[in-house]
C-alpha cells in the first residue's frame, strides 16, 4: 500500500522516535512535522515514492525564510555566518548548483534567520531575529493580562534585570545553559526577585514557542538558584526595643505638629503597613466603639505602556488601591488612649487647615490629597536627625515590632495573622517573628530545669531558697 509523506512521517515519529529517543527529542520532531503539515499541505499529501530530493531541498529552503535556527536544526539544517549581502548571494548560487549536481539533500544554512546580521536583506524579505529586549519590551505585559498593575510592575522590574544580562541575544540564541547561568548570576538578589525573573524567563520562552519564533522550550527545566542575600542584622536590630520605642514616641509627642506622633503611635499600636496608614479615611475611625477599619492602601500607580514595557516611566502619582491581599481588610480594636490621640490630631487640623480637615483622608497632604510615601519617609528622616536618633530606624520596623510583641504576649498564631492582615501563617513565621536574645536565654533555662526535674538525682542542683551565703557558713 502506497503511503503519503504525512503517513510515513507520523509512523516514523510514533514507531521509531517515540520508542527509541528522548521525550524532548520526540516533542521537537513532532513540532517540526506539524510545521510541514501546516505550511506545505500539498507536499505531505504526495506519495512518498513520488517525492524527489530536489523537492525536499526546496521545502527546507522555504522554511529557511521563516523559521529560526533551532527550528531548522530539527530538520537537519546547519547554521553558518554571512556578514554581507554579497556573501549571502554567493552562498545561495553555490548551493543551487550543488543541488543540481548532487543526490544529497543540502542544508540551506544561508537561509536561517539567525544567520543574518542587523542589516535587512531586501531580496529575501527576511527580517533580523528578535532580541530578548525587543520581545519583552513589546510583549511582557501581555504575559499577565489578569494581574494587577502592582504585580505587573514587579515583573517589569524583574525583566529589566534579565535584559541587562541577555537582552542583546536573539530568541533563537537562547539555550537552557545560558538561561540557567543568567538566573544563577542573580543569586545576590532576594528569593522573591529571583523567582519573578525565572517566571518572566519561562513565560517569554513559552510564548515565543507558541508564536513559532523558536521551536524548543529551552527554559522548561531552568530552576531558581538559592539566594545568597543575607540579613546581617542582629535579632534586636530588626525591631524596636522597649526603650527605643519609648524614646521615639516621647520625642514625637513633643513636636509642635501632632501628625508624626499620631502616625507613629498608630504604626506602633496596630502594626499596619505604612501604605495602609496613608490610605486611611476619617470614616474608618469609629470613636464610639474604639475601632479602626483598614479597607484600602495608598500606593503609586505604575505607568505601564503595553508596547514599551521596559521604557523609562518617570514619576508615578499616588493612588488609593486595594490592600496587599484580601486578608489585609480587617478591623482593629484600639484603646481609649489611642482614640484620644487621633481626636487630638483631628482637632489640630480643624484649627489649622480647613483643606486637610475637610479631606476624606485621615492623613492628607497640605492640599488634601494622598500623602506620598517618599514625603512621609522624608518627614521621619528629618525627625530622626533633629533628635539624634539612629538613621537605621525605619517606619516598617514598627510592624515587625508589633508582631513580635504579640508573640511575647502569648497571642495565638491565627489571631496574630488576622491582626497583621497577612494571607498565611507561613508569612508570619518567616518574616515577622524576631525572638530576642533574652527570650532565647529564658527558653533554654526553662527547658533545662524541666529536664533536671524529670531526671532527679542525676545532677547537682542549687535552689535559691536553700542557698547559704558562704560568709554566713563561716560565721557558724
C-alpha positions as CSV (number, residue, x, y, z in Angstrom):
1,X,0.0,0.0,0.0
2,X,1.4,3.4,-1.0
3,X,1.9,5.8,1.9
4,X,1.7,9.6,1.7
5,X,4.5,11.7,3.2
6,X,2.2,12.6,6.1
7,X,1.5,8.9,6.9
8,X,5.2,8.0,6.6
9,X,6.3,10.9,8.9
10,X,3.7,10.1,11.6
11,X,4.5,6.4,11.5
12,X,8.2,7.1,11.8
13,X,7.5,9.5,14.7
14,X,5.4,7.0,16.7
15,X,7.2,3.8,15.9
16,X,10.8,4.9,15.9
17,X,11.3,8.3,17.6
18,X,8.8,7.8,20.5
19,X,10.2,4.4,21.4
20,X,13.9,5.0,20.9
21,X,14.7,8.6,21.5
22,X,14.3,11.1,24.4
23,X,10.9,12.6,25.2
24,X,12.2,16.1,24.4
25,X,13.5,14.9,21.0
26,X,10.2,13.4,20.2
27,X,8.5,16.7,21.1
28,X,10.8,18.7,18.8
29,X,10.4,16.3,15.8
30,X,6.6,16.3,16.4
31,X,6.6,20.1,16.2
32,X,8.7,20.0,13.0
33,X,6.3,17.6,11.3
34,X,3.3,19.8,12.4
35,X,5.1,22.8,10.7
36,X,5.5,20.8,7.5
37,X,1.8,19.7,7.5
38,X,0.6,23.2,8.3
39,X,2.7,25.1,5.8
40,X,3.1,22.6,2.9
41,X,-0.1,20.6,2.7
42,X,0.4,19.9,-1.0
43,X,3.8,18.3,-0.2
44,X,2.7,16.0,2.6
45,X,-0.2,14.5,0.6
46,X,2.1,13.2,-2.1
47,X,3.0,9.5,-2.2
48,X,6.5,9.0,-0.7
49,X,8.0,7.4,-3.8
50,X,7.0,10.5,-5.9
51,X,8.9,13.0,-3.8
52,X,12.3,13.9,-5.2
53,X,15.3,15.1,-3.3
54,X,15.1,18.4,-5.1
55,X,11.6,18.9,-3.7
56,X,12.8,18.2,-0.2
57,X,15.6,20.7,-0.7
58,X,13.2,23.3,-1.9
59,X,10.9,22.6,1.1
60,X,13.8,23.2,3.5
61,X,14.8,26.3,1.7
62,X,11.3,27.7,2.1
63,X,11.4,27.1,5.8
64,X,14.6,29.0,6.0
65,X,12.8,32.2,5.1
66,X,10.5,31.9,8.1
67,X,12.0,29.9,10.9
68,X,14.8,30.3,13.5
69,X,18.0,28.3,13.6
70,X,16.7,25.9,16.3
71,X,13.6,25.0,14.1
72,X,15.8,24.4,11.1
73,X,18.2,22.3,13.0
74,X,15.4,19.9,13.9
75,X,15.2,19.1,10.2
76,X,19.0,18.7,9.9
77,X,19.8,22.3,9.0
78,X,23.2,23.7,10.0
79,X,23.9,27.4,10.6
80,X,26.8,29.4,9.1
81,X,27.6,33.1,9.3
82,X,27.3,35.6,6.4
83,X,28.2,39.2,7.1
84,X,27.2,40.8,3.9
85,X,24.5,40.5,1.2
86,X,27.2,39.6,-1.4
87,X,28.4,36.6,0.7
88,X,24.8,35.5,1.1
89,X,24.0,35.7,-2.6
90,X,27.2,33.8,-3.4
91,X,26.3,31.1,-1.0
92,X,22.9,30.8,-2.4
93,X,24.2,30.3,-6.0
94,X,26.7,27.8,-4.8
95,X,24.0,25.8,-3.0
96,X,21.7,25.8,-6.0
97,X,24.5,24.4,-8.2
98,X,25.2,21.7,-5.7
99,X,21.5,20.7,-5.7
100,X,21.6,20.0,-9.4
101,X,24.8,18.1,-9.3
102,X,24.2,16.0,-6.1
103,X,21.8,13.4,-4.9
104,X,22.2,14.5,-1.3
105,X,20.0,17.0,0.5
106,X,21.9,20.1,1.4
107,X,21.2,22.1,4.5
108,X,20.3,25.7,3.5
109,X,22.2,27.4,6.3
110,X,22.3,30.6,4.4
111,X,18.5,31.0,4.9
112,X,18.5,30.7,8.7
113,X,17.1,33.8,10.4
114,X,19.8,33.7,12.9
115,X,22.5,33.8,10.2
116,X,21.8,37.4,9.3
117,X,23.5,40.5,10.8
118,X,21.4,43.5,11.8
119,X,21.1,44.7,8.1
120,X,17.9,43.9,6.2
121,X,18.3,41.7,3.2
122,X,15.5,43.0,1.0
123,X,15.6,40.5,-1.8
124,X,15.0,37.6,0.6
125,X,12.4,39.5,2.7
126,X,14.0,38.2,5.8
127,X,13.9,40.4,8.9
128,X,16.6,40.0,11.6
129,X,15.8,37.9,14.5
130,X,14.0,39.5,17.5
131,X,16.2,40.1,20.6
132,X,15.2,39.3,24.1
133,X,15.0,43.1,24.8
134,X,12.7,43.8,21.9
135,X,10.4,40.8,22.6
136,X,10.0,41.7,26.3
137,X,9.5,45.3,25.6
138,X,6.6,44.6,23.3
139,X,5.1,41.5,24.9
140,X,5.9,41.4,28.6
141,X,2.6,42.9,29.9
142,X,0.5,40.6,27.7
143,X,2.0,37.6,29.6
144,X,-0.1,38.5,32.7
145,X,-3.4,40.0,31.4
146,X,-5.3,39.4,34.7
147,X,-2.5,40.6,37.1
148,X,-2.9,43.9,39.0
149,X,-0.8,46.9,37.9
150,X,1.3,46.5,41.1
151,X,2.1,42.9,40.2
152,X,2.9,43.8,36.6
153,X,5.3,46.4,37.8
154,X,7.1,43.7,39.8
155,X,7.5,41.6,36.6
156,X,8.8,44.7,34.7
157,X,11.4,45.2,37.4
158,X,12.5,41.5,37.1
159,X,12.5,41.7,33.3
160,X,14.9,44.7,33.4
161,X,17.4,42.6,35.4
162,X,17.2,39.9,32.7
163,X,17.6,42.4,29.9
164,X,20.8,43.7,31.4
165,X,22.3,40.2,31.1
166,X,20.8,38.7,27.9
167,X,18.8,41.5,26.3
168,X,21.2,41.5,23.3
169,X,20.7,37.9,22.5
170,X,18.2,36.8,19.8
171,X,15.5,34.5,20.9
172,X,16.9,31.5,18.9
173,X,20.3,32.0,20.6
174,X,18.8,31.1,24.0
175,X,19.7,27.8,25.4
176,X,19.0,26.1,28.7
177,X,22.6,26.7,29.7
178,X,22.7,30.4,29.1
179,X,19.3,30.9,30.7
180,X,20.4,28.9,33.8
181,X,23.6,30.9,34.0
182,X,21.6,34.1,33.8
183,X,19.5,33.1,36.8
184,X,22.5,31.9,38.7
185,X,24.1,35.4,38.3
186,X,21.0,36.9,40.1
187,X,21.7,34.9,43.3
188,X,22.7,38.0,45.2
189,X,19.1,39.2,45.0
190,X,16.2,38.1,47.2
191,X,14.4,34.8,46.6
192,X,11.3,36.8,45.5
193,X,13.3,38.7,42.9
194,X,14.9,35.6,41.5
195,X,11.6,33.7,41.3
196,X,10.0,36.6,39.4
197,X,12.9,36.7,37.0
198,X,12.5,32.9,36.4
199,X,8.8,33.3,35.8
200,X,9.4,36.1,33.2
201,X,12.0,34.0,31.5
202,X,9.9,30.8,31.3
203,X,6.8,32.8,30.1
204,X,8.9,34.6,27.5
205,X,10.2,31.3,26.0
206,X,6.8,29.6,26.2
207,X,5.2,32.4,24.3
208,X,7.9,32.5,21.7
209,X,7.4,28.8,21.1
210,X,3.6,29.4,20.8
211,X,4.3,32.1,18.2
212,X,6.6,29.8,16.3
213,X,9.6,32.1,16.7
214,X,11.6,29.3,18.3
215,X,10.8,25.5,18.3
216,X,12.0,24.3,21.7
217,X,11.1,25.4,25.2
218,X,14.7,25.7,26.5
219,X,13.5,27.3,29.8
220,X,11.4,24.3,30.9
221,X,14.0,22.9,33.3
222,X,15.6,26.1,34.4
223,X,15.5,26.4,38.2
224,X,15.9,29.3,40.6
225,X,19.2,29.3,42.5
226,X,19.4,29.7,46.3
227,X,19.5,33.4,47.2
228,X,22.8,34.5,48.8
229,X,21.3,37.6,50.1
230,X,21.6,37.7,53.9
231,X,20.2,39.9,56.5
232,X,23.3,40.6,58.7
233,X,21.3,42.5,61.3
234,X,21.0,41.0,64.8
235,X,17.6,40.0,66.0
236,X,17.4,43.1,68.2
237,X,18.1,45.3,65.2
238,X,15.1,44.1,63.3
239,X,12.6,45.5,65.9
240,X,12.4,48.5,68.3
241,X,13.3,47.6,71.9
242,X,11.0,49.0,74.6
243,X,13.5,51.8,75.4
244,X,13.8,52.8,71.8
245,X,10.0,52.8,71.2
246,X,9.5,54.9,74.3
247,X,12.2,57.4,73.2
248,X,10.8,57.7,69.6
249,X,7.2,58.3,70.8
250,X,8.3,60.7,73.5
251,X,10.2,62.9,71.1
252,X,7.3,62.8,68.6
253,X,4.8,63.8,71.3
254,X,6.9,67.0,71.9
255,X,6.8,68.0,68.3
256,X,4.6,71.1,67.6
257,X,2.7,69.4,64.8
258,X,1.0,66.3,66.2
259,X,0.9,64.5,62.8
260,X,4.0,62.5,63.3
261,X,3.1,61.5,66.8
262,X,-0.3,60.2,65.6
263,X,1.3,58.4,62.7
264,X,4.0,56.7,64.8
265,X,1.5,55.8,67.5
266,X,-0.8,54.1,65.1
267,X,2.0,52.2,63.4
268,X,3.3,51.1,66.8
269,X,-0.1,50.1,68.3
270,X,-1.6,48.4,65.2
271,X,1.3,47.0,63.2
272,X,-0.4,48.3,60.0
273,X,1.7,48.8,56.8
274,X,2.7,52.4,56.1
275,X,0.7,52.2,52.8
276,X,-2.4,51.2,54.8
277,X,-2.0,54.1,57.1
278,X,-1.7,56.6,54.2
279,X,-4.9,55.1,52.8
280,X,-7.0,55.6,56.0
281,X,-10.1,57.7,55.8
282,X,-11.7,59.6,58.7
283,X,-14.8,57.3,58.4
284,X,-12.6,54.4,59.2
285,X,-12.2,55.5,62.8
286,X,-15.2,54.5,64.9
287,X,-14.8,56.6,68.0
288,X,-17.9,55.2,69.9
289,X,-16.6,51.6,69.7
290,X,-12.8,52.4,69.7
291,X,-12.4,50.6,66.3
292,X,-10.3,51.2,63.3
293,X,-11.1,49.6,60.0
294,X,-8.5,49.0,57.3
295,X,-10.1,48.8,53.9
296,X,-7.6,50.0,51.4
297,X,-4.0,51.2,50.9
298,X,-2.2,54.1,49.3
299,X,0.2,53.1,46.6
300,X,1.8,54.5,43.4
301,X,0.2,54.0,40.0
302,X,2.6,52.3,37.6
303,X,2.9,54.0,34.2
304,X,2.7,50.9,32.1
305,X,2.9,51.1,28.3
306,X,1.8,47.7,26.7
307,X,4.1,48.3,23.7
308,X,7.1,49.6,25.7
309,X,7.1,47.7,29.0
310,X,10.8,48.4,29.6
311,X,10.7,52.1,28.8
312,X,11.5,54.7,31.5
313,X,8.3,55.5,33.3
314,X,9.1,58.8,35.0
315,X,7.4,59.9,38.3
316,X,4.3,58.0,39.3
317,X,1.3,59.5,41.1
318,X,-0.1,58.2,44.3
319,X,-3.5,56.4,44.2
320,X,-5.8,54.6,46.6
321,X,-5.9,50.9,45.8
322,X,-6.5,47.5,47.4
323,X,-4.7,46.1,50.4
324,X,-1.8,43.7,49.8
325,X,-4.2,40.8,50.0
326,X,-7.9,40.1,50.9
327,X,-6.7,39.4,54.5
328,X,-5.5,43.0,54.6
329,X,-9.0,44.2,55.1
330,X,-9.6,44.0,58.9
331,X,-11.0,45.8,61.9
332,X,-8.7,46.6,64.8
333,X,-9.7,47.5,68.4
334,X,-7.8,50.4,69.9
335,X,-7.6,51.6,73.5
336,X,-9.2,54.9,74.5
337,X,-5.8,56.4,74.8
338,X,-5.1,55.8,71.1
339,X,-8.5,57.1,70.1
340,X,-7.8,60.2,72.0
341,X,-4.5,60.7,70.1
342,X,-6.5,60.5,66.8
343,X,-9.1,63.0,68.1
344,X,-6.4,65.4,69.1
345,X,-4.9,65.2,65.5
346,X,-8.3,66.0,64.0
347,X,-8.8,68.9,66.4
348,X,-5.5,70.3,65.2
349,X,-6.5,70.0,61.6
350,X,-9.8,71.8,62.3
351,X,-7.9,74.7,63.9
352,X,-5.1,75.0,61.4
353,X,-6.1,73.7,57.9
354,X,-9.6,73.6,56.6
355,X,-8.4,71.9,53.4
356,X,-6.9,69.0,55.3
357,X,-9.8,68.8,57.8
358,X,-12.4,68.6,55.0
359,X,-10.4,65.9,53.2
360,X,-11.8,62.4,53.5
361,X,-8.3,61.1,54.3
362,X,-7.1,60.8,57.8
363,X,-3.6,61.9,56.9
364,X,-3.8,64.1,53.8
365,X,-1.1,66.2,52.4
366,X,-1.3,70.0,52.6
367,X,-3.6,70.0,49.5
368,X,-5.9,67.5,51.0
369,X,-4.7,64.7,48.6
370,X,-2.9,61.4,49.2
371,X,0.3,61.7,51.3
372,X,3.1,60.2,49.2
373,X,5.3,57.6,50.7
374,X,8.5,59.5,50.0
375,X,7.2,62.6,51.7
376,X,6.3,60.6,54.9
377,X,9.7,58.9,54.9
378,X,11.4,62.3,54.5
379,X,9.5,63.7,57.5
380,X,10.6,60.7,59.5
381,X,14.2,61.2,58.4
382,X,14.2,64.8,59.4
383,X,12.6,63.9,62.7
384,X,15.4,61.4,63.4
385,X,18.0,63.9,62.6
386,X,16.5,66.6,64.8
387,X,16.6,64.3,67.8
388,X,19.8,62.4,67.1
389,X,18.0,59.0,66.6
390,X,19.6,56.1,64.7
391,X,19.3,56.6,61.0
392,X,18.6,52.9,60.6
393,X,15.3,53.3,62.2
394,X,12.6,52.7,59.6
395,X,8.8,53.0,59.6
396,X,8.3,49.4,58.7
397,X,10.1,48.3,61.8
398,X,7.1,49.3,63.8
399,X,5.2,46.5,62.1
400,X,7.9,43.9,62.9
401,X,7.9,45.1,66.5
402,X,4.2,44.8,66.9
403,X,4.1,41.3,65.6
404,X,7.0,40.2,67.8
405,X,5.3,41.7,70.9
406,X,2.1,39.8,70.1
407,X,4.1,36.6,70.4
408,X,5.7,37.8,73.6
409,X,2.1,38.3,75.0
410,X,1.3,34.6,74.0
411,X,-1.2,35.6,71.4
412,X,-2.1,32.5,69.3
413,X,-0.8,32.4,65.7
414,X,-4.1,32.6,63.9
415,X,-5.1,35.8,65.8
416,X,-1.7,37.2,65.0
417,X,-2.3,36.5,61.4
418,X,-5.7,38.3,61.5
419,X,-4.3,41.4,63.3
420,X,-1.3,41.6,60.9
421,X,-3.5,41.2,57.8
422,X,-1.3,38.5,56.2
423,X,-2.7,35.9,53.9
424,X,-1.0,32.9,55.5
425,X,0.6,31.9,58.8
426,X,3.8,31.0,56.9
427,X,4.4,34.7,56.2
428,X,4.1,35.5,59.9
429,X,6.6,32.8,60.9
430,X,9.1,33.6,58.2
431,X,9.1,37.3,58.2
432,X,7.9,38.9,61.4
433,X,8.9,36.7,64.4
434,X,12.1,38.1,65.8
435,X,12.9,36.3,69.1
436,X,15.0,38.5,71.4
437,X,18.2,37.2,73.0
438,X,16.7,37.3,76.4
439,X,13.8,35.1,75.3
440,X,16.2,32.5,73.9
441,X,18.1,32.5,77.2
442,X,14.9,32.2,79.2
443,X,13.6,29.3,77.0
444,X,16.9,27.5,77.4
445,X,16.9,27.9,81.1
446,X,13.3,26.7,81.4
447,X,13.8,23.5,79.3
448,X,16.9,22.7,81.3
449,X,15.0,23.0,84.6
450,X,12.3,20.8,83.2
451,X,14.7,18.0,82.2
452,X,16.5,18.2,85.6
453,X,13.1,17.8,87.3
454,X,12.3,14.8,85.1
455,X,15.6,13.2,85.9
456,X,16.2,13.6,89.6
457,X,19.4,12.6,91.5
458,X,21.5,12.8,88.3
459,X,22.6,16.4,88.6
460,X,23.7,18.7,91.4
461,X,21.1,21.4,91.9
462,X,21.2,24.8,93.6
463,X,17.8,26.1,94.8
464,X,17.6,29.7,95.6
465,X,15.6,29.1,98.8
466,X,18.3,26.7,100.1
467,X,21.3,28.7,99.1
468,X,23.5,29.7,102.0
469,X,25.8,32.7,102.0
470,X,29.4,31.5,102.2
471,X,30.2,34.2,104.7
472,X,27.3,33.1,106.9
473,X,28.5,29.5,106.9
474,X,32.0,30.6,108.2
475,X,30.4,32.5,111.0
476,X,28.7,29.3,112.2
